[in-house]
Amino acid sequence: MSASDQLSLTLGPCFAVAVEDRFSPGLTGRTDRDYLSPPQPRDDALTLAALLLDSGADLDGDGPWQRALAGGRRTVRLVETDD
C-alpha cells in the first residue's frame, strides 16, 4: 500500500476558506456570491486562499485579504473550524 492510500490524520486546528465576491450590478449584471471550503489543515487553506487571490507571495495571518475583480471585489479569509 502506498503512502497516498493510507488514512491521514490532521493534528491541530482545521480551517475553512471563506470567499465573498461582491459586484456592482450596474456594471456587470453579476450577482454576489459566497463560498466556504471544507475544513483542511492551515497550510492547505493558505494555499487555496493564495490561489483564489492570484497571489504569488505567501499570505500572512488569517485575512481578510482582498483583490479586485472585474466590476467588483473578492474577499478571502480563513475560519477556524471544530473539525
N, CA, C and O atoms as a printed pandas DataFrame, in Angstrom:
     atom_number atom_name residue_name chain_id  residue_number  x_coord  y_coord  z_coord
0              1         N          MET        A               1    0.854   -1.169    0.000
1              2        CA          MET        A               1    0.000    0.000    0.000
2              3         C          MET        A               1    0.902    1.235    0.000
3              4         O          MET        A               1    1.855    1.317    0.775
4              5         N          SER        A               2    0.598    2.173   -0.857
5              6        CA          SER        A               2    1.389    3.403   -0.923
6              7         C          SER        A               2    0.958    4.373    0.163
7              8         O          SER        A               2   -0.117    4.246    0.750
8              9         N          ALA        A               3    1.827    5.346    0.414
9             10        CA          ALA        A               3    1.530    6.351    1.443
10            11         C          ALA        A               3    0.259    7.129    1.110
11            12         O          ALA        A               3   -0.468    7.539    2.015
12            13         N          SER        A               4   -0.015    7.335   -0.173
13            14        CA          SER        A               4   -1.205    8.110   -0.555
14            15         C          SER        A               4   -2.499    7.330   -0.317
15            16         O          SER        A               4   -3.578    7.921   -0.263
16            17         N          ASP        A               5   -2.394    5.984   -0.174
17            18        CA          ASP        A               5   -3.575    5.164    0.077
18            19         C          ASP        A               5   -3.920    5.064    1.556
19            20         O          ASP        A               5   -5.002    4.593    1.906
20            21         N          GLN        A               6   -3.019    5.498    2.426
21            22        CA          GLN        A               6   -3.243    5.398    3.859
22            23         C          GLN        A               6   -4.091    6.559    4.347
23            24         O          GLN        A               6   -4.116    7.635    3.750
24            25         N          LEU        A               7   -4.778    6.310    5.443
25            26        CA          LEU        A               7   -5.557    7.385    6.059
26            27         C          LEU        A               7   -4.609    8.418    6.633
27            28         O          LEU        A               7   -3.546    8.076    7.151
28            29         N          SER        A               8   -4.986    9.656    6.543
29            30        CA          SER        A               8   -4.165   10.709    7.134
30            31         C          SER        A               8   -4.896   11.275    8.337
31            32         O          SER        A               8   -6.125   11.286    8.394
32            33         N          LEU        A               9   -4.123   11.737    9.284
33            34        CA          LEU        A               9   -4.666   12.332   10.493
34            35         C          LEU        A               9   -4.141   13.750   10.583
35            36         O          LEU        A               9   -2.930   13.973   10.575
36            37         N          THR        A              10   -5.042   14.700   10.669
37            38        CA          THR        A              10   -4.647   16.097   10.781
38            39         C          THR        A              10   -4.574   16.462   12.252
39            40         O          THR        A              10   -5.560   16.362   12.982
40            41         N          LEU        A              11   -3.394   16.886   12.675
41            42        CA          LEU        A              11   -3.212   17.334   14.044
42            43         C          LEU        A              11   -3.323   18.843   14.083
43            44         O          LEU        A              11   -2.858   19.539   13.180
44            45         N          GLY        A              12   -3.935   19.332   15.121
45            46        CA          GLY        A              12   -4.087   20.775   15.231
46            47         C          GLY        A              12   -5.398   21.223   14.625
47            48         O          GLY        A              12   -6.182   20.411   14.135
48            49         N          PRO        A              13   -5.625   22.511   14.663
49            50        CA          PRO        A              13   -6.902   23.040   14.165
50            51         C          PRO        A              13   -7.019   22.931   12.649
51            52         O          PRO        A              13   -6.019   22.907   11.930
52            53         N          CYS        A              14   -8.255   22.867   12.185
53            54        CA          CYS        A              14   -8.544   22.904   10.751
54            55         C          CYS        A              14   -9.169   24.253   10.422
55            56         O          CYS        A              14   -9.736   24.925   11.284
56            57         N          PHE        A              15   -9.052   24.625    9.170
57            58        CA          PHE        A              15   -9.546   25.917    8.714
58            59         C          PHE        A              15  -10.346   25.741    7.436
59            60         O          PHE        A              15   -9.982   24.953    6.564
60            61         N          ALA        A              16  -11.438   26.483    7.334
61            62        CA          ALA        A              16  -12.185   26.611    6.090
62            63         C          ALA        A              16  -11.768   27.931    5.447
63            64         O          ALA        A              16  -11.358   28.868    6.132
64            65         N          VAL        A              17  -11.877   27.989    4.137
65            66        CA          VAL        A              17  -11.585   29.223    3.409
66            67         C          VAL        A              17  -12.923   29.841    3.019
67            68         O          VAL        A              17  -13.697   29.248    2.267
68            69         N          ALA        A              18  -13.188   31.036    3.537
69            70        CA          ALA        A              18  -14.423   31.762    3.236
70            71         C          ALA        A              18  -14.137   32.777    2.138
71            72         O          ALA        A              18  -13.204   33.574    2.241
72            73         N          VAL        A              19  -14.950   32.740    1.086
73            74        CA          VAL        A              19  -14.763   33.626   -0.067
74            75         C          VAL        A              19  -16.051   34.403   -0.293
75            76         O          VAL        A              19  -17.136   33.823   -0.314
76            77         N          GLU        A              20  -15.931   35.713   -0.462
77            78        CA          GLU        A              20  -17.072   36.575   -0.781
78            79         C          GLU        A              20  -16.725   37.371   -2.032
79            80         O          GLU        A              20  -15.756   38.130   -2.040
80            81         N          ASP        A              21  -17.507   37.199   -3.083
81            82        CA          ASP        A              21  -17.377   38.015   -4.290
82            83         C          ASP        A              21  -18.518   39.018   -4.289
83            84         O          ASP        A              21  -19.686   38.635   -4.218
84            85         N          ARG        A              22  -18.186   40.295   -4.369
85            86        CA          ARG        A              22  -19.178   41.371   -4.378
86            87         C          ARG        A              22  -19.023   42.155   -5.678
87            88         O          ARG        A              22  -17.922   42.562   -6.049
88            89         N          PHE        A              23  -20.154   42.357   -6.363
89            90        CA          PHE        A              23  -20.140   43.016   -7.665
90            91         C          PHE        A              23  -21.012   44.263   -7.665
91            92         O          PHE        A              23  -21.953   44.379   -6.879
92            93         N          SER        A              24  -20.690   45.185   -8.547
93            94        CA          SER        A              24  -21.531   46.356   -8.804
94            95         C          SER        A              24  -22.501   45.956   -9.906
95            96         O          SER        A              24  -22.106   45.887  -11.069
96            97         N          PRO        A              25  -23.770   45.690   -9.568
97            98        CA          PRO        A              25  -24.706   45.155  -10.552
98            99         C          PRO        A              25  -24.870   46.037  -11.780
99           100         O          PRO        A              25  -25.075   45.527  -12.882
100          101         N          GLY        A              26  -24.785   47.339  -11.612
101          102        CA          GLY        A              26  -24.931   48.231  -12.754
102          103         C          GLY        A              26  -23.804   48.087  -13.759
103          104         O          GLY        A              26  -23.974   48.395  -14.939
104          105         N          LEU        A              27  -22.650   47.619  -13.294
105          106        CA          LEU        A              27  -21.500   47.456  -14.183
106          107         C          LEU        A              27  -21.441   46.084  -14.826
107          108         O          LEU        A              27  -21.062   45.962  -15.991
108          109         N          THR        A              28  -21.811   45.054  -14.085
109          110        CA          THR        A              28  -21.570   43.696  -14.569
110          111         C          THR        A              28  -22.817   42.869  -14.802
111          112         O          THR        A              28  -22.795   41.951  -15.622
112          113         N          GLY        A              29  -23.907   43.165  -14.105
113          114        CA          GLY        A              29  -25.083   42.315  -14.181
114          115         C          GLY        A              29  -24.904   41.013  -13.408
115          116         O          GLY        A              29  -25.791   40.160  -13.421
116          117         N          ARG        A              30  -23.766   40.850  -12.734
117          118        CA          ARG        A              30  -23.493   39.645  -11.954
118          119         C          ARG        A              30  -24.024   39.818  -10.536
119          120         O          ARG        A              30  -24.136   40.937  -10.036
120          121         N          THR        A              31  -24.346   38.705   -9.899
121          122        CA          THR        A              31  -24.834   38.752   -8.523
122          123         C          THR        A              31  -23.719   38.346   -7.562
123          124         O          THR        A              31  -22.802   37.611   -7.929
124          125         N          ASP        A              32  -23.813   38.836   -6.335
125          126        CA          ASP        A              32  -22.843   38.485   -5.305
126          127         C          ASP        A              32  -22.898   36.985   -5.044
127          128         O          ASP        A              32  -23.925   36.340   -5.253
128          129         N          ARG        A              33  -21.766   36.440   -4.581
129          130        CA          ARG        A              33  -21.742   35.018   -4.253
130          131         C          ARG        A              33  -20.763   34.764   -3.116
131          132         O          ARG        A              33  -19.809   35.516   -2.916
132          133         N          ASP        A              34  -21.020   33.686   -2.374
133          134        CA          ASP        A              34  -20.198   33.286   -1.233
134          135         C          ASP        A              34  -19.849   31.810   -1.367
135          136         O          ASP        A              34  -20.581   31.035   -1.984
136          137         N          TYR        A              35  -18.711   31.435   -0.774
137          138        CA          TYR        A              35  -18.290   30.034   -0.768
138          139         C          TYR        A              35  -17.537   29.767    0.519
139          140         O          TYR        A              35  -16.782   30.622    0.982
140          141         N          LEU        A              36  -17.731   28.580    1.111
141          142        CA          LEU        A              36  -16.988   28.144    2.284
142          143         C          LEU        A              36  -16.440   26.759    1.976
143          144         O          LEU        A              36  -17.204   25.820    1.752
144          145         N          SER        A              37  -15.120   26.631    1.965
145          146        CA          SER        A              37  -14.484   25.359    1.627
146          147         C          SER        A              37  -14.660   24.344    2.748
147          148         O          SER        A              37  -15.003   24.713    3.871
148          149         N          PRO        A              38  -14.430   23.080    2.454
149          150        CA          PRO        A              38  -14.385   22.081    3.521
150          151         C          PRO        A              38  -13.193   22.360    4.452
151          152         O          PRO        A              38  -12.217   22.987    4.038
152          153         N          PRO        A              39  -13.272   21.897    5.703
153          154        CA          PRO        A              39  -12.155   22.082    6.635
154          155         C          PRO        A              39  -10.895   21.377    6.131
155          156         O          PRO        A              39  -10.967   20.312    5.519
156          157         N          GLN        A              40   -9.755   21.984    6.397
157          158        CA          GLN        A              40   -8.473   21.450    5.944
158          159         C          GLN        A              40   -7.357   21.994    6.824
159          160         O          GLN        A              40   -7.568   22.959    7.559
160          161         N          PRO        A              41   -6.162   21.387    6.760
161          162        CA          PRO        A              41   -5.042   21.920    7.534
162          163         C          PRO        A              41   -4.733   23.361    7.113
163          164         O          PRO        A              41   -5.009   23.763    5.983
164          165         N          ARG        A              42   -4.162   24.118    8.034
165          166        CA          ARG        A              42   -3.904   25.548    7.799
166          167         C          ARG        A              42   -3.046   25.786    6.557
167          168         O          ARG        A              42   -3.335   26.693    5.776
168          169         N          ASP        A              43   -1.996   24.988    6.363
169          170        CA          ASP        A              43   -1.132   25.184    5.193
170          171         C          ASP        A              43   -1.909   25.010    3.893
171          172         O          ASP        A              43   -1.711   25.769    2.945
172          173         N          ASP        A              44   -2.795   24.009    3.844
173          174        CA          ASP        A              44   -3.612   23.802    2.645
174          175         C          ASP        A              44   -4.599   24.950    2.449
175          176         O          ASP        A              44   -4.829   25.393    1.324
176          177         N          ALA        A              45   -5.179   25.428    3.549
177          178        CA          ALA        A              45   -6.120   26.552    3.463
178          179         C          ALA        A              45   -5.416   27.806    2.949
179          180         O          ALA        A              45   -5.981   28.547    2.145
180          181         N          LEU        A              46   -4.189   28.047    3.409
181          182        CA          LEU        A              46   -3.430   29.212    2.925
182          183         C          LEU        A              46   -3.098   29.077    1.442
183          184         O          LEU        A              46   -3.129   30.064    0.708
184          185         N          THR        A              47   -2.782   27.863    0.999
185          186        CA          THR        A              47   -2.502   27.642   -0.422
186          187         C          THR        A              47   -3.744   27.926   -1.260
187          188         O          THR        A              47   -3.653   28.581   -2.298
188          189         N          LEU        A              48   -4.910   27.436   -0.815
189          190        CA          LEU        A              48   -6.160   27.704   -1.534
190          191         C          LEU        A              48   -6.467   29.195   -1.559
191          192         O          LEU        A              48   -6.866   29.730   -2.594
192          193         N          ALA        A              49   -6.284   29.868   -0.429
193          194        CA          ALA        A              49   -6.535   31.313   -0.373
194          195         C          ALA        A              49   -5.631   32.049   -1.357
195          196         O          ALA        A              49   -6.089   32.948   -2.061
196          197         N          ALA        A              50   -4.362   31.679   -1.412
197          198        CA          ALA        A              50   -3.429   32.330   -2.339
198          199         C          ALA        A              50   -3.852   32.101   -3.786
199          200         O          ALA        A              50   -3.756   33.014   -4.606
200          201         N          LEU        A              51   -4.319   30.897   -4.111
201          202        CA          LEU        A              51   -4.797   30.621   -5.474
202          203         C          LEU        A              51   -6.018   31.468   -5.815
203          204         O          LEU        A              51   -6.112   32.013   -6.914
204          205         N          LEU        A              52   -6.953   31.578   -4.872
205          206        CA          LEU        A              52   -8.163   32.370   -5.111
206          207         C          LEU        A              52   -7.861   33.854   -5.268
207          208         O          LEU        A              52   -8.600   34.581   -5.931
208          209         N          LEU        A              53   -6.769   34.296   -4.654
209          210        CA          LEU        A              53   -6.387   35.710   -4.728
210          211         C          LEU        A              53   -5.387   35.980   -5.847
211          212         O          LEU        A              53   -4.994   37.125   -6.069
212          213         N          ASP        A              54   -4.972   34.918   -6.558
213          214        CA          ASP        A              54   -3.940   35.042   -7.585
214          215         C          ASP        A              54   -2.701   35.697   -6.987
215          216         O          ASP        A              54   -2.090   36.585   -7.582
216          217         N          SER        A              55   -2.347   35.228   -5.785
217          218        CA          SER        A              55   -1.235   35.805   -5.037
218          219         C          SER        A              55    0.013   34.958   -5.237
219          220         O          SER        A              55   -0.018   33.742   -5.048
220          221         N          GLY        A              56    1.093   35.593   -5.614
221          222        CA          GLY        A              56    2.350   34.881   -5.759
222          223         C          GLY        A              56    3.095   34.760   -4.452
223          224         O          GLY        A              56    3.929   33.868   -4.294
224          225         N          ALA        A              57    2.810   35.642   -3.511
225          226        CA          ALA        A              57    3.527   35.654   -2.237
226          227         C          ALA        A              57    2.769   34.847   -1.193
227          228         O          ALA        A              57    1.569   34.603   -1.318
228          229         N          ASP        A              58    3.502   34.440   -0.158
229          230        CA          ASP        A              58    2.860   33.766    0.969
230          231         C          ASP        A              58    1.970   34.756    1.701
231          232         O          ASP        A              58    2.322   35.926    1.855
232          233         N          LEU        A              59    0.822   34.285    2.147
233          234        CA          LEU        A              59   -0.118   35.138    2.869
234          235         C          LEU        A              59    0.202   35.105    4.357
235          236         O          LEU        A              59    0.643   34.081    4.879
236          237         N          ASP        A              60   -0.017   36.214    5.032
237          238        CA          ASP        A              60    0.208   36.314    6.471
238          239         C          ASP        A              60   -1.122   36.351    7.203
239          240         O          ASP        A              60   -2.099   36.911    6.706
240          241         N          GLY        A              61   -1.153   35.752    8.388
241          242        CA          GLY        A              61   -2.338   35.832    9.228
242          243         C          GLY        A              61   -3.479   34.986    8.703
243          244         O          GLY        A              61   -3.269   34.030    7.956
244          245         N          ASP        A              62   -4.690   35.346    9.100
245          246        CA          ASP        A              62   -5.900   34.634    8.695
246          247         C          ASP        A              62   -6.786   35.481    7.787
247          248         O          ASP        A              62   -7.927   35.108    7.514
248          249         N          GLY        A              63   -6.269   36.621    7.315
249          250        CA          GLY        A              63   -7.043   37.511    6.474
250          251         C          GLY        A              63   -7.852   38.475    7.317
251          252         O          GLY        A              63   -7.641   38.544    8.528
252          253         N          PRO        A              64   -8.742   39.199    6.742
253          254        CA          PRO        A              64   -9.169   39.068    5.352
254          255         C          PRO        A              64   -8.164   39.685    4.374
255          256         O          PRO        A              64   -7.473   40.658    4.676
256          257         N          TRP        A              65   -8.119   39.074    3.193
257          258        CA          TRP        A              65   -7.337   39.593    2.080
258          259         C          TRP        A              65   -8.312   39.948    0.974
259          260         O          TRP        A              65   -9.369   39.329    0.856
260          261         N          GLN        A              66   -7.973   40.932    0.169
261          262        CA          GLN        A              66   -8.869   41.359   -0.913
262          263         C          GLN        A              66   -8.107   41.494   -2.215
263          264         O          GLN        A              66   -6.900   41.735   -2.237
264          265         N          ARG        A              67   -8.852   41.330   -3.299
265          266        CA          ARG        A              67   -8.324   41.621   -4.633
266          267         C          ARG        A              67   -9.468   42.112   -5.498
267          268         O          ARG        A              67  -10.625   41.740   -5.302
268          269         N          ALA        A              68   -9.127   42.939   -6.440
269          270        CA          ALA        A              68  -10.131   43.477   -7.358
270          271         C          ALA        A              68  -10.529   42.403   -8.370
271          272         O          ALA        A              68   -9.699   41.616   -8.825
272          273         N          LEU        A              69  -11.805   42.392   -8.705
273          274        CA          LEU        A              69  -12.349   41.582   -9.793
274          275         C          LEU        A              69  -12.971   42.542  -10.793
275          276         O          LEU        A              69  -13.251   43.692  -10.455
276          277         N          ALA        A              70  -13.188   42.090  -12.006
277          278        CA          ALA        A              70  -13.867   42.936  -12.978
278          279         C          ALA        A              70  -15.249   43.293  -12.441
279          280         O          ALA        A              70  -16.114   42.426  -12.314
280          281         N          GLY        A              71  -15.454   44.557  -12.130
281          282        CA          GLY        A              71  -16.742   45.022  -11.630
282          283         C          GLY        A              71  -17.009   44.705  -10.174
283          284         O          GLY        A              71  -18.150   44.792   -9.719
284          285         N          GLY        A              72  -15.967   44.336   -9.433
285          286        CA          GLY        A              72  -16.218   44.001   -8.035
286          287         C          GLY        A              72  -14.957   43.739   -7.240
287          288         O          GLY        A              72  -13.869   44.200   -7.588
288          289         N          ARG        A              73  -15.128   42.986   -6.159
289          290        CA          ARG        A              73  -14.037   42.720   -5.229
290          291         C          ARG        A              73  -14.227   41.344   -4.611
291          292         O          ARG        A              73  -15.348   40.950   -4.288
292          293         N          ARG        A              74  -13.117   40.606   -4.446
293          294        CA          ARG        A              74  -13.128   39.309   -3.759
294          295         C          ARG        A              74  -12.463   39.476   -2.404
295          296         O          ARG        A              74  -11.389   40.068   -2.296
296          297         N          THR        A              75  -13.109   38.948   -1.369
297          298        CA          THR        A              75  -12.554   38.935   -0.020
298          299         C          THR        A              75  -12.406   37.483    0.413
299          300         O          THR        A              75  -13.340   36.689    0.293
300          301         N          VAL        A              76  -11.221   37.144    0.918
301          302        CA          VAL        A              76  -10.920   35.778    1.345
302          303         C          VAL        A              76  -10.397   35.827    2.770
303          304         O          VAL        A              76   -9.598   36.697    3.116
304          305         N          ARG        A              77  -10.852   34.888    3.597
305          306        CA          ARG        A              77  -10.355   34.793    4.981
306          307         C          ARG        A              77  -10.352   33.332    5.406
307          308         O          ARG        A              77  -11.079   32.514    4.843
308          309         N          LEU        A              78   -9.535   33.010    6.397
309          310        CA          LEU        A              78   -9.538   31.682    6.999
310          311         C          LEU        A              78  -10.462   31.697    8.206
311          312         O          LEU        A              78  -10.502   32.671    8.959
312          313         N          VAL        A              79  -11.204   30.612    8.384
313          314        CA          VAL        A              79  -12.120   30.477    9.510
314          315         C          VAL        A              79  -11.778   29.165   10.218
315          316         O          VAL        A              79  -11.878   28.094    9.620
316          317         N          GLU        A              80  -11.376   29.245   11.480
317          318        CA          GLU        A              80  -11.063   28.029   12.229
318          319         C          GLU        A              80  -12.345   27.234   12.464
319          320         O          GLU        A              80  -13.380   27.797   12.822
320          321         N          THR        A              81  -12.264   25.914   12.259
321          322        CA          THR        A              81  -13.430   25.043   12.411
322          323         C          THR        A              81  -13.225   24.086   13.579
323          324         O          THR        A              81  -12.129   23.998   14.131
324          325         N          ASP        A              82  -14.273   23.376   13.951
325          326        CA          ASP        A              82  -14.203   22.402   15.040
326          327         C          ASP        A              82  -13.747   21.031   14.565
327          328         O          ASP        A              82  -13.487   20.152   15.387
328          329         N          ASP        A              83  -13.644   20.832   13.250
329          330        CA          ASP        A              83  -13.273   19.509   12.707
330          331         C          ASP        A              83  -11.808   19.227   12.881
331          332         O          ASP        A              83  -11.332   18.164   12.482
